[in-house]
């Protein structure tokens, strides 16, 4: 039985595995390394994060993005976006040098067993571990507007479903959303000859500005320090003190998690959008249907209530992710049902990233409601890996395994105050 099973081999899973191995734990990692980045992002996309905020984490800090670029004869420069292809290759290099061998099979299900957990891979093999770290990324949590559900993947998809946009050449595509995923997807579509429009609920698009020089006069740096999530003291707090964020009142954390670092386009994509993409603001889809091989969208407008109804060949929903425990479908129902959650259905995590089910640890987007916006970005991987492995070591020193917050009879609401799951 392994000390730790890591489910997921993206930036968080690989970082956790590296720290676990460095701590002398017997660890097994499952998943295709960097799969979300390699399989779910179109060629030509870039990271919004600065290169120095895009590092995976190893205990000795030897395998950062800048080192990978240096060895390849390039340089990771502040203010110059990193391509998805470069970042994916960096992650593979990190996995090769800083992580125990990765089992590229996917875990199909995870259940409790005597002494820990039992993971079943897609080909039917079972592997046991005393603890588990779920680092499943964002793909299980895709959010598509209700009006678009049920139309079929031929007509509706999520922005994270596309590695290749070539299938839309010469087509008419409508992209829903006003954030970076929507705007960059639309720009790439327009540049390959697709007729594309962006439909956004907001009154106007928000754009990030060109970052100031990394080295600045001290007065400027004090007024608005750099951080992995952008300039300013508020972003610095979210980026550098996620443990402090967790100590905020639950209502405050919920408000910040829902609103901080909202939809915005990167400065380097603005001209590409404004020069080649039709943008419809103050509009959202009311109903959608398929007729004669096309999608008909009925659109609600602003205060007037009306909108330009139209037909399109395909709708891409760049509408984000909703990390609820209900979407952790690989968990056995009794384990998933015992997780303490907040009012939005998002699972709580202890100070060491342990869920309310002892021995089951969480990482990445699913912990943003506990630790803040940094968990939505690669920036959060370093803090997570160190703290989580510390928690795993503590968990290994205690037993038995079992739910500390039992599921209530009759399937009633499982929302539990944060204090109930503090360690």
Secondary structure, DSSP 8 states (H G I E B T S, - for coil): -EEEEEE--SHHHHHHHHHHHHTT--EEEES-TTHHHHHSS-TT-B-SS-GGG-----TT----HHHHHHHTT----TTS--BHHHHHHHHHHHHHHHS--EE-S-EEEEEEETTEEEEEETTS-EEEEEEEEE---SGGGB---GGGTTS-TTTEEEGGG-S--GGGTTSEEEEE-SSHHHHHHHHHHHHTT-EEEEE-SSSS--B------SS--HHHHHHS---TT-SSHHHHHHHH-HHHHHTS-HHHHHHHHHHTT-S-B-GGGHHHHHHH-EEE-S-EEEEEEEETTEEEEEEE-STT-----EEESEEEE---B---GGG-TTB-HHHHHT--B-TTS-B---TTSB-SBTTEEE-GGGGHHHH-GGGGSGGGHHHHHHHHHHHHHHHHTS---SBSS---GGG---B--GGGG--
